[in-house]
Amino acid sequence: MSVSPQALSSKEPFSENFDCWGVGPWPASWIATPHPEGGPSVTAFRLRFSVDQAHARQVHVTADERYKLFLNSRLVGRGSERGTPDHWYYETYQLDLQPGENTLVAVVWWLGELSPIAQTSAASSPRFLLASESDDQPDISTGIAPWEYSHVPGYAFIGTGPAWGTGTKIHFDAREYPWGIETGEGGKWHLAVAVHEARSVIGPWGLCSTNLRPAALPPMQEIVQNVGLARHARHEQRDVSPDGFVSPSCHDADLSASWNDLLQSACPLRIPARSRQVVIVDLEDYFCAYPELTISGGRDAEIRIHWAESFFLDSAGETKGHRDEINERWFRGVGDTFIADGAEHRSFTTLWWEAGRYLEVEVTTHDEDLIIHGLAIRETRYPLELDSVVHLSDDKLNALVPLMMRSLQMCSHETFMDCPYYEQIMYAGDTRLEALVTYATSRDSRLPVKAVELLGRSVDSSGLSASRYPARPRQVIPGFSLYWIAMVHDLALWKGERSVVAQCLPRVRTILETFLAHRTADGLVRIPDGWHFVDWVPTWTNGCPSIGRERICGITAWLLIIVLRQAAELECWAGLPLFADRYLSAANEIAQATDAAFYDDSRGLMADDLARTHWSEHANSLCLLSGTLSPQRSLALTRSMRAAGDSLAPATIYFSHYYLDAMARFGSMDSFFQRLDLWSELTPRGFKTTYETPGNSRSDCHAWGAHPLYHFFATILGIRPDSFGFDSVVIQPRLGHLTEATGSLVHPQGTIEVSLSRQDERLLASISLPPGISGRFEFSGLVQTLNPGHQEIVF
């Protein structure tokens, strides 16, 4: 007997009246307990059945909120992939059934308000659904087969601490847990009840709830990693809780060596009765993972595993120092606690993964010795890998590639997310940059496509999209609605996806018409209601530039102009020139009004506010990128930005994407490379991933800081799509101080290979394009036509 953990790509219909993509009701129903416990809970659903001979059965599975599915005690898969109530995902599995009795068990948990902020629900208690496609008997679908349920005790749900968006942590008591529940044993089983019909379309009377859609993504990667170095270990008094301070004088080298034998060689570790040990484990990289702990004996022992990104210089947990340092610093983390029941070889893990670099493992025993057989982590993330290759003649820049890719991987799960440690929410501003890096580095565009679709579905009667989605509660950042439109444009350029783009266009128009409805008599645009976040500039309040009582801001105005022009291209690609003309006309009119209102001739710069008292790199970078200035004015504005220096509010690590793009386009590559020094300082300071903001950053892992990896390909090598779906390419290399740059970039039709070498005053370029792809090469004002295949160019 074998079980496939992979979701299948084929979607065969149940019958001629059913289509997995959404035509009719399912021949199955959601099931639940007849008397819900109320509040967060874990419930197991069980079906025992017999078959005459071995055969494969294809099933579709989902739950509200989350599940783990077991067949004959083996894990089949976990879900449901994160979505929204009106776009609820199900996974598809092939079950290899053995002759005789088989047992299916789904462990389902519903956490309600204690679930991650990005987790939505359409229920008030655990629900489960399994629908079998096969006509073979017996029918094992929920609502038809006699599924049973058992409440699962042993879980207590505790606060999240500073990781406010990630959902409740658990206090797991093995003494109360019904061991064997995954096999169908243990527990107290009763007949489950069908609660309502499963559907993949809007139901009768237009009611919209858990409309089922096939999983958009493959299963998350899960790899057991035996990693970690015990850098500090100490004995503690049992009646004194450690305060998290790491004092070298308390370090026990022999104890640390024993823990390292456990971590690295799986040598069992015995912890004596009536003792307490505290160990700091350095995973030596940033991980998103489920902890996996195996123990024997030690009844009533408490094992607490907390995670942190780095240590703090102060006991309040406000200021971080060098990320490699732990001595004379405080551990302030979040995590879970496990209570031993005294049995042999008990295995423990969590319902949801944790994130960070450091573990604080605190073990307190009572009247029995405890043996720890293993402590490992099961790394989980979206299976995103670096498919493109880049190498530059500056090793300091090459060293950034794995750091930025790791940042993207750690923020790529069932959705993109801002950060894995604190929030785990998909924000449009962050996601646009994460998607661009994904297009430049990976052949797999399923995660960006899902991001575009989900964020687009958040547009409501306000005329704007949610700034973060899915998420509870709703939050609106007007500028992030514009970034979502930019995401649609990016998807169209890099990947095509014509049907997705077409479905997004009505919402694109809704957002733009909402902004245009806020135009003033003098042609400017007031910012719609919401949080006017732009960037975490230290001198701004809550990330907001000055807008005055008029709610008019040069930064948002230039962003709107850019997006109007992008929307015009989308409409042209869709064959709707009337809409395109409207947006181009509006962009030109708003640009003229914005130029007149915000340009200061004495400084040669664009202001943020109408009073021209606040200035930023943000407004001027977006103005340059708007394409509305003449070449002469663009170059003059670039020079003014360089001359202004520190008098401009600086773009931080996030918004520097737009600054880098603007500087490169208008010949200021010294400014471009100078800004990359923000990233070059990360590794010397102990970072394994890109941080949220310079200075005392809250988050050590924010993938919006991975965008220079995009620029390595799209700006330094200069490879960008020049038409819908990357059907043609423009290569405009910008080497700056570099003497060589080589790379291969993934393309929908193959790979684009570019090798650049500067010798004296000549540029030697070797370029290979996929079959059917042509374009142009631009350098120093000269243009060379590019054809499919290989070509050598000398400038």
ZAMARGU-4260 file (C-alpha; in steps of 0.2 Angstrom, whole numbers, plus 5000, padded with zeros to 4 digits):
<rodrens>
0) 5000/5000/5000 | 5007/5017/4996 | 4999/5035/4997 | 5004/5049/4986 | 5007/5065/4995
5) 5006/5075/4978 | 4990/5084/4973 | 4986/5078/4955 | 4985/5089/4941 | 4971/5080/4931
10) 4954/5085/4936 | 4942/5072/4929 | 4923/5076/4932 | 4913/5066/4944 | 4899/5064/4931
15) 4892/5073/4916 | 4883/5086/4927 | 4899/5090/4937 | 4914/5100/4933 | 4928/5102/4946
20) 4930/5120/4939 | 4913/5125/4945 | 4897/5120/4936 | 4886/5111/4949 | 4883/5104/4966
25) 4895/5090/4972 | 4889/5073/4975 | 4895/5075/4993 | 4891/5086/5008 | 4901/5095/5022
30) 4901/5086/5038 | 4903/5092/5056 | 4899/5087/5074 | 4881/5088/5079 | 4886/5098/5095
35) 4901/5109/5092 | 4912/5112/5107 | 4912/5131/5104 | 4929/5141/5102 | 4945/5134/5095
40) 4945/5115/5094 | 4953/5100/5086 | 4941/5086/5079 | 4945/5070/5070 | 4934/5062/5057
45) 4935/5044/5053 | 4929/5032/5040 | 4932/5013/5040 | 4928/5003/5025 | 4932/4988/5015
50) 4937/4985/4997 | 4938/4968/4988 | 4954/4972/4979 | 4968/4984/4978 | 4964/4999/4967
55) 4967/5018/4966 | 4954/5030/4971 | 4955/5049/4967 | 4947/5060/4980 | 4945/5079/4983
60) 4948/5085/5000 | 4946/5101/5010 | 4941/5107/5027 | 4937/5123/5037 | 4949/5128/5043
65) 4964/5116/5041 | 4966/5097/5040 | 4979/5083/5040 | 4973/5068/5030 | 4979/5050/5034
70) 4975/5033/5025 | 4979/5018/5036 | 4990/5029/5048 | 5001/5037/5034 | 5000/5055/5030
75) 4992/5058/5013 | 4993/5077/5014 | 4988/5093/5022 | 4977/5108/5018 | 4966/5117/5014
80) 4976/5129/5003 | 4973/5146/5010 | 4959/5156/5001 | 4943/5165/5005 | 4926/5159/5008
85) 4920/5163/4991 | 4936/5155/4983 | 4939/5140/4994 | 4952/5128/4989 | 4952/5109/4989
90) 4966/5097/4986 | 4966/5081/4975 | 4974/5065/4980 | 4976/5047/4973 | 4972/5035/4987
95) 4980/5018/4984 | 4968/5006/4994 | 4973/4989/5000 | 4962/4974/5000 | 4951/4972/5015
100) 4948/4986/5028 | 4955/5003/5026 | 4954/5018/5037 | 4953/5036/5033 | 4956/5049/5046
105) 4956/5068/5045 | 4962/5078/5059 | 4953/5095/5057 | 4956/5111/5067 | 4946/5127/5068
110) 4953/5142/5078 | 4942/5156/5074 | 4948/5173/5080 | 4964/5164/5086 | 4969/5158/5069
115) 4982/5167/5058 | 4976/5184/5052 | 4977/5178/5034 | 4966/5163/5038 | 4947/5165/5034
120) 4933/5154/5038 | 4915/5151/5033 | 4910/5141/5048 | 4910/5142/5067 | 4917/5125/5071
125) 4927/5112/5062 | 4920/5105/5045 | 4927/5092/5033 | 4923/5087/5015 | 4929/5072/5005
130) 4922/5068/4988 | 4927/5052/4979 | 4927/5053/4960 | 4926/5035/4957 | 4910/5025/4954
135) 4918/5010/4963 | 4910/5004/4979 | 4909/5008/4993 | 4906/5027/4990 | 4918/5035/5003
140) 4911/5053/5001 | 4906/5063/5016 | 4888/5065/5018 | 4885/5048/5010 | 4897/5036/5019
145) 4895/5034/5038 | 4909/5045/5044 | 4912/5047/5062 | 4920/5061/5073 | 4929/5062/5089
150) 4934/5078/5099 | 4953/5078/5101 | 4958/5084/5119 | 4975/5089/5124 | 4976/5106/5115
155) 4976/5122/5124 | 4978/5138/5114 | 4989/5152/5120 | 4993/5170/5115 | 5004/5174/5100
160) 5015/5187/5109 | 5024/5199/5097 | 5020/5188/5082 | 5002/5195/5081 | 4998/5189/5064
165) 5003/5171/5065 | 4989/5164/5075 | 4988/5155/5092 | 5002/5144/5099 | 4998/5128/5107
170) 5001/5120/5124 | 5000/5102/5120 | 4997/5089/5134 | 5001/5072/5130 | 4992/5065/5145
175) 4976/5070/5138 | 4979/5067/5120 | 4970/5051/5113 | 4986/5043/5105 | 4982/5033/5090
180) 4969/5045/5084 | 4977/5047/5067 | 4975/5028/5064 | 4957/5028/5069 | 4961/5021/5086
185) 4958/5031/5103 | 4945/5044/5105 | 4927/5043/5107 | 4918/5041/5091 | 4901/5046/5086
190) 4892/5048/5069 | 4895/5064/5060 | 4881/5075/5052 | 4880/5082/5035 | 4878/5101/5037
195) 4876/5107/5019 | 4879/5102/5001 | 4896/5105/4993 | 4896/5117/4979 | 4908/5125/4967
200) 4896/5138/4961 | 4886/5151/4970 | 4871/5142/4978 | 4852/5145/4977 | 4847/5163/4980
205) 4864/5169/4976 | 4871/5164/4992 | 4890/5163/4992 | 4899/5152/5004 | 4914/5140/5002
210) 4913/5140/4984 | 4925/5126/4979 | 4940/5128/4968 | 4954/5116/4964 | 4970/5120/4973
215) 4980/5133/4963 | 4997/5127/4970 | 5007/5111/4972 | 5009/5105/4990 | 5021/5115/5000
220) 5038/5108/5001 | 5042/5098/5017 | 5060/5092/5021 | 5066/5086/5037 | 5082/5095/5042
225) 5094/5089/5055 | 5101/5106/5058 | 5106/5117/5072 | 5121/5121/5084 | 5119/5122/5103
230) 5128/5138/5106 | 5123/5140/5124 | 5117/5127/5137 | 5114/5129/5156 | 5106/5121/5171
235) 5092/5131/5180 | 5084/5129/5196 | 5067/5121/5194 | 5057/5134/5203 | 5064/5149/5194
240) 5059/5154/5176 | 5074/5159/5166 | 5072/5177/5160 | 5080/5174/5143 | 5097/5182/5147
245) 5112/5173/5140 | 5127/5174/5152 | 5143/5166/5146 | 5147/5162/5164 | 5132/5151/5165
250) 5137/5141/5150 | 5140/5122/5152 | 5151/5116/5138 | 5148/5098/5142 | 5130/5100/5142
255) 5131/5109/5126 | 5141/5095/5118 | 5128/5083/5123 | 5114/5093/5115 | 5125/5094/5099
260) 5126/5075/5099 | 5107/5075/5099 | 5105/5088/5085 | 5119/5082/5073 | 5120/5064/5076
265) 5103/5059/5084 | 5112/5053/5100 | 5098/5051/5113 | 5100/5064/5127 | 5094/5059/5145
270) 5088/5073/5156 | 5088/5069/5175 | 5072/5070/5185 | 5068/5086/5195 | 5080/5096/5184
275) 5079/5111/5171 | 5089/5114/5156 | 5089/5129/5144 | 5098/5127/5127 | 5100/5140/5114
280) 5100/5132/5096 | 5107/5142/5081 | 5099/5134/5065 | 5113/5144/5056 | 5100/5150/5043
285) 5083/5157/5042 | 5069/5143/5042 | 5050/5141/5041 | 5047/5124/5049 | 5037/5113/5060
290) 5048/5107/5075 | 5048/5088/5077 | 5052/5081/5095 | 5053/5063/5100 | 5054/5058/5118
295) 5052/5044/5130 | 5048/5043/5148 | 5048/5059/5159 | 5030/5060/5163 | 5024/5077/5167
300) 5040/5085/5160 | 5037/5101/5151 | 5047/5105/5135 | 5045/5123/5128 | 5052/5127/5111
305) 5052/5145/5107 | 5058/5153/5091 | 5066/5170/5087 | 5074/5179/5073 | 5088/5186/5083
310) 5093/5192/5100 | 5090/5209/5109 | 5101/5221/5117 | 5088/5225/5130 | 5076/5215/5141
315) 5061/5224/5134 | 5065/5216/5117 | 5065/5233/5107 | 5083/5234/5100 | 5093/5221/5091
320) 5111/5220/5088 | 5123/5210/5077 | 5112/5195/5072 | 5126/5182/5075 | 5128/5187/5093
325) 5119/5179/5108 | 5130/5182/5123 | 5125/5196/5135 | 5109/5197/5126 | 5091/5193/5128
330) 5080/5179/5120 | 5063/5185/5117 | 5053/5173/5106 | 5036/5164/5103 | 5032/5146/5102
335) 5024/5130/5109 | 5024/5119/5125 | 5023/5100/5126 | 5019/5090/5141 | 5025/5072/5142
340) 5014/5057/5147 | 5028/5046/5151 | 5026/5034/5136 | 5040/5028/5124 | 5044/5036/5108
345) 5031/5050/5108 | 5032/5062/5093 | 5027/5080/5095 | 5024/5094/5082 | 5014/5109/5080
350) 4998/5113/5070 | 5006/5127/5061 | 5024/5131/5057 | 5036/5143/5066 | 5049/5154/5059
355) 5066/5161/5063 | 5084/5157/5066 | 5086/5153/5085 | 5077/5141/5096 | 5076/5142/5115
360) 5073/5124/5121 | 5068/5124/5140 | 5066/5107/5148 | 5059/5104/5165 | 5057/5087/5172
365) 5048/5081/5187 | 5049/5063/5195 | 5055/5054/5180 | 5070/5055/5169 | 5066/5061/5151
370) 5075/5054/5136 | 5075/5065/5120 | 5078/5054/5105 | 5077/5068/5092 | 5074/5086/5089
375) 5073/5091/5071 | 5063/5103/5060 | 5053/5100/5045 | 5056/5114/5033 | 5041/5120/5024
380) 5038/5133/5010 | 5032/5135/4992 | 5044/5124/4981 | 5052/5139/4973 | 5069/5138/4967
385) 5082/5149/4957 | 5080/5143/4939 | 5089/5159/4932 | 5108/5162/4934 | 5118/5178/4936
390) 5136/5182/4939 | 5144/5199/4940 | 5162/5205/4941 | 5159/5211/4959 | 5159/5197/4971
395) 5151/5208/4984 | 5135/5208/4973 | 5136/5190/4969 | 5136/5186/4988 | 5119/5194/4989
400) 5110/5182/4977 | 5108/5167/4989 | 5103/5179/5003 | 5089/5187/4993 | 5083/5171/4986
405) 5082/5164/5003 | 5071/5179/5008 | 5059/5176/4994 | 5058/5157/4998 | 5054/5161/5017
410) 5040/5173/5012 | 5033/5161/4999 | 5020/5149/5005 | 5001/5146/5001 | 5002/5165/4997
415) 5016/5177/4997 | 5018/5186/5013 | 5026/5201/5020 | 5036/5192/5034 | 5035/5174/5041
420) 5038/5178/5059 | 5026/5193/5063 | 5012/5193/5051 | 5012/5181/5037 | 5000/5192/5027
425) 5000/5195/5008 | 5001/5214/5006 | 5000/5221/4988 | 5015/5233/4990 | 5026/5219/4995
430) 5019/5206/4984 | 5022/5216/4968 | 5041/5216/4971 | 5040/5197/4976 | 5031/5193/4960
435) 5044/5203/4950 | 5058/5193/4958 | 5049/5177/4955 | 5046/5181/4936 | 5065/5184/4934
440) 5071/5169/4943 | 5058/5155/4942 | 5049/5146/4928 | 5034/5143/4940 | 5022/5158/4940
445) 5008/5149/4949 | 5010/5159/4966 | 5011/5176/4957 | 4995/5172/4947 | 4986/5167/4963
450) 4992/5183/4971 | 4985/5193/4957 | 4968/5184/4957 | 4966/5184/4976 | 4970/5203/4978
455) 4959/5207/4964 | 4944/5198/4972 | 4946/5210/4987 | 4939/5225/4977 | 4923/5230/4986
460) 4910/5244/4986 | 4923/5257/4991 | 4931/5255/4973 | 4947/5249/4981 | 4956/5233/4984
465) 4961/5228/5001 | 4979/5232/5005 | 4981/5214/5012 | 4971/5199/5007 | 4966/5187/5013
470) 4965/5195/5030 | 4954/5199/5045 | 4950/5213/5047 | 4950/5223/5031 | 4963/5236/5028
475) 4964/5249/5014 | 4980/5258/5008 | 4974/5267/4993 | 4992/5266/4985 | 4992/5247/4986
480) 4976/5247/4975 | 4987/5255/4962 | 5001/5243/4965 | 4989/5228/4962 | 4985/5236/4944
485) 5004/5236/4942 | 5005/5218/4946 | 4992/5214/4933 | 5003/5224/4920 | 5018/5214/4926
490) 5009/5198/4924 | 5004/5202/4907 | 5021/5207/4901 | 5031/5193/4909 | 5019/5178/4907
495) 5004/5183/4897 | 4990/5174/4906 | 4978/5182/4895 | 4962/5175/4903 | 4968/5180/4920
500) 4972/5198/4914 | 4955/5199/4906 | 4946/5194/4922 | 4956/5207/4931 | 4951/5222/4919
505) 4934/5226/4926 | 4942/5228/4944 | 4956/5238/4936 | 4944/5250/4929 | 4934/5251/4946
510) 4950/5256/4955 | 4955/5269/4942 | 4938/5276/4941 | 4938/5278/4960 | 4954/5288/4959
515) 4948/5298/4945 | 4932/5302/4954 | 4943/5311/4967 | 4949/5324/4954 | 4949/5342/4960
520) 4944/5357/4949 | 4962/5361/4946 | 4965/5343/4939 | 4974/5336/4955 | 4968/5320/4963
525) 4964/5318/4982 | 4969/5302/4990 | 4954/5291/4994 | 4951/5286/5012 | 4963/5274/5020
530) 4980/5273/5027 | 4992/5283/5016 | 5007/5272/5019 | 5021/5274/5006 | 5037/5268/5015
535) 5044/5266/5032 | 5054/5283/5031 | 5061/5287/5049 | 5055/5305/5048 | 5037/5301/5042
540) 5023/5296/5054 | 5017/5278/5052 | 5025/5277/5035 | 5015/5292/5028 | 5022/5307/5019
545) 5014/5324/5021 | 4998/5327/5012 | 4990/5341/5021 | 4972/5344/5024 | 4969/5343/5006
550) 4974/5325/5005 | 4984/5328/4990 | 5002/5320/4988 | 5014/5321/4974 | 5020/5303/4977
555) 5003/5296/4975 | 4999/5307/4960 | 5015/5301/4950 | 5010/5283/4955 | 4993/5285/4948
560) 5000/5292/4932 | 5012/5277/4930 | 4997/5265/4933 | 4985/5274/4921 | 4998/5272/4907
565) 5000/5254/4912 | 4981/5252/4912 | 4981/5259/4894 | 4993/5246/4888 | 4982/5232/4896
570) 4967/5239/4887 | 4976/5240/4871 | 4981/5222/4873 | 4963/5217/4877 | 4958/5226/4861
575) 4949/5240/4869 | 4956/5256/4863 | 4943/5268/4870 | 4947/5263/4888 | 4966/5265/4883
580) 4962/5283/4876 | 4953/5288/4892 | 4967/5282/4903 | 4981/5290/4893 | 4971/5306/4892
585) 4968/5306/4911 | 4987/5302/4914 | 4992/5317/4903 | 4980/5329/4911 | 4985/5324/4929
590) 5003/5324/4924 | 5002/5342/4918 | 4993/5348/4934 | 5004/5338/4945 | 5020/5345/4937
595) 5013/5363/4939 | 5008/5360/4957 | 5023/5351/4964 | 5038/5356/4954 | 5050/5369/4962
600) 5061/5377/4949 | 5073/5384/4961 | 5077/5366/4967 | 5074/5357/4951 | 5064/5344/4961
605) 5046/5338/4964 | 5039/5341/4981 | 5028/5329/4991 | 5015/5342/4996 | 5007/5357/4989
610) 5016/5369/5001 | 5033/5362/4994 | 5040/5360/5011 | 5043/5341/5011 | 5054/5332/4998
615) 5058/5314/4995 | 5066/5302/4984 | 5049/5294/4982 | 5040/5308/4973 | 5055/5311/4961
620) 5059/5293/4957 | 5040/5290/4952 | 5040/5306/4942 | 5055/5299/4932 | 5047/5283/4930
625) 5031/5291/4924 | 5038/5294/4907 | 5029/5311/4906 | 5045/5321/4906 | 5056/5325/4891
630) 5073/5317/4891 | 5081/5333/4895 | 5070/5336/4910 | 5072/5319/4916 | 5091/5320/4916
635) 5090/5337/4925 | 5079/5330/4938 | 5091/5315/4941 | 5105/5327/4943 | 5095/5338/4955
640) 5091/5322/4965 | 5109/5318/4967 | 5114/5336/4972 | 5100/5336/4985 | 5107/5322/4994
645) 5101/5320/5012 | 5088/5334/5010 | 5077/5321/5002 | 5068/5309/5013 | 5077/5293/5008
650) 5068/5277/5000 | 5071/5263/5012 | 5075/5245/5007 | 5057/5243/5001 | 5054/5258/4990
655) 5072/5258/4984 | 5065/5247/4970 | 5058/5262/4962 | 5073/5273/4966 | 5085/5260/4958
660) 5074/5259/4943 | 5074/5277/4941 | 5092/5280/4943 | 5097/5266/4931 | 5085/5272/4917
665) 5093/5290/4917 | 5111/5285/4918 | 5115/5287/4937 | 5122/5270/4939 | 5134/5276/4953
670) 5119/5281/4963 | 5111/5263/4959 | 5126/5254/4965 | 5129/5265/4980 | 5111/5261/4986
675) 5115/5243/4985 | 5127/5246/4999 | 5111/5244/5010 | 5111/5225/5005 | 5130/5223/5006
680) 5130/5227/5024 | 5118/5213/5028 | 5129/5198/5029 | 5143/5207/5039 | 5129/5211/5052
685) 5124/5192/5053 | 5108/5193/5042 | 5103/5177/5033 | 5088/5186/5024 | 5084/5204/5020
690) 5076/5215/5033 | 5061/5226/5034 | 5069/5242/5036 | 5087/5249/5039 | 5091/5254/5057
695) 5082/5244/5071 | 5072/5233/5060 | 5057/5224/5068 | 5058/5210/5055 | 5074/5201/5049
700) 5065/5193/5035 | 5055/5204/5023 | 5055/5198/5005 | 5051/5215/4998 | 5070/5218/5001
705) 5074/5204/4988 | 5070/5216/4973 | 5089/5219/4969 | 5089/5201/4962 | 5076/5207/4950
710) 5087/5221/4945 | 5102/5210/4943 | 5093/5202/4928 | 5081/5216/4922 | 5093/5232/4925
715) 5111/5226/4925 | 5110/5213/4912 | 5095/5223/4906 | 5083/5209/4900 | 5065/5215/4900
720) 5049/5210/4891 | 5045/5222/4877 | 5027/5216/4873 | 5013/5206/4880 | 5018/5188/4886
725) 5037/5192/4883 | 5034/5189/4865 | 5048/5201/4861 | 5063/5207/4872 | 5073/5222/4875
730) 5090/5221/4882 | 5097/5237/4889 | 5113/5233/4899 | 5118/5245/4913 | 5135/5239/4919
735) 5141/5254/4929 | 5158/5250/4937 | 5156/5231/4932 | 5168/5224/4918 | 5158/5208/4916
740) 5140/5202/4918 | 5133/5185/4912 | 5117/5176/4915 | 5103/5166/4909 | 5085/5171/4912
745) 5070/5160/4911 | 5057/5164/4897 | 5040/5156/4893 | 5048/5149/4877 | 5065/5144/4885
750) 5080/5154/4891 | 5088/5170/4887 | 5107/5170/4888 | 5117/5186/4890 | 5136/5188/4892
755) 5143/5205/4893 | 5161/5210/4893 | 5169/5227/4893 | 5186/5229/4885 | 5194/5246/4884
760) 5180/5256/4876 | 5171/5241/4868 | 5157/5231/4874 | 5156/5213/4868 | 5139/5205/4870
765) 5135/5187/4867 | 5116/5184/4866 | 5105/5169/4863 | 5086/5170/4862 | 5073/5156/4862
770) 5065/5150/4845 | 5052/5163/4839 | 5058/5177/4850 | 5066/5193/4843 | 5069/5210/4850
775) 5082/5224/4851 | 5098/5227/4860 | 5101/5245/4866 | 5117/5253/4872 | 5124/5270/4873
780) 5111/5277/4861 | 5114/5263/4848 | 5101/5250/4843 | 5104/5232/4836 | 5090/5221/4831
785) 5090/5204/4839 | 5084/5188/4831 | 5080/5170/4838 | 5096/5160/4841 | 5114/5166/4845
790) 5122/5182/4840 | 5138/5191/4844 | 5137/5210/4845 | 5152/5223/4847 | 5148/5241/4852
</rodrens>
